[in-house]
Amino acid sequence: MKRHDDEKKGLILGGTCELALCLAPMLIAKEIVPVLTFRSEEGQRRIEEKLAPYAGHYETVRLDLNDTASIEAFFSRTSSSCDFLVDFAQSDYEAFIAGADESRIYSYFMENVAARAVFLKHVTRAMLGRRRGRLVYVSSSAAERPAPGQGFYSAAKLASEALYRNCGLEMAGKGITSVILRVGYVEAGRGRIFLETRPDAVNQVPIGRALKAGEVAETILFLLGPAAEGINATVLTMDGGLCAGKSGLLKA
Amino acid sequence: MACNGPGLADKPQYGIKEKNIHLFERKAYMDIIDTLRELITDIMDVEGETITEETYLVRDLGAESIDLLELSVSINHAFQITVKDDELYLRNFRLYIVEAERLGKEPVSYLAERFPFLATGRIAEILADLEVGPAIKIKDLVSYIVYRQED
């Protein structure tokens, strides 16, 4: 696609997930070109199948936080600049800390924290050159309220939240702001699979249900807009009230 | 051809070729300063005419961390060079002084290895100037840009 000067682009990291694929059409409707990242050919096919009605109105790019060469290749392209970044990327590693595989510990944090920091460095420098940018990090209520076995996931989410928070703290004077959205149970992707095996989990949610993908996507869309610029370098929680009260006491 | 390059006119052993090279290098040097002046006035609220190669980036212009970050990004784009902020802004200068002392190394030559784009004379100047405050000048940025362009 030829980019015009007034065309806005939104980079969606982790572009193959259900939330990303729900968000992309909303961005297109706002005349923002989503650039969805994928890690494998299967992921690219999933994007193309889901967004078939929008062919020609979005872009895809291979970008894997586990592959530094793909990060460098992306940012060496002249068209790598973007106005927005929405970060859904997260790999999973569930293990008790005392029982974890040490090599997995190193690789997990290398991919989900260190590589993310390198990626953010490049993104924010590109945005700085244009003096505008909005960063949205999609975190999880597990950052605040992890289950046993989610220690690494929670630690990676909290570390990533801190990176995004500081981007907004450091760069807001130059037109680049950030927000972290912590979501609770969502009927999408890994969340759907979890809820199918643990339907009772929603009993702890004051609103009595999990979030829908469309609700989360619409919230992200709002956070990308000018009305949300004042929400900077902070965490918003969208979990139906899950983390607001004591666990296990909501319903018998 | 008339030659007004400082120093070379007094050296009869230099021929026309060397004098032309010097003139060319001096022009390229001034072109870099002109570009830096434009970048800095765009980023910071300063008058371009006040910026010379001897201008201190922090002491004279009041550059803050975010300004330096934006300047390094602008230098990267304007000159198409790889910029490492720690090198460009001599961030570890004091750390290396402490290291040299700990290792029993002569500081100027130790620093010259770590900042190969700076002449030893300049390093000695910075060492003498450090107590007053951040010593980085426009000419140090020029030296870095020239060094990276030759990379």
Interface residues (C-beta under 8 A of the other chain):
Chain A: R125 L128 G129 E170 M171 G173 K174
Chain B: S65 I66 L69 E70 V73 S74 N76 H77
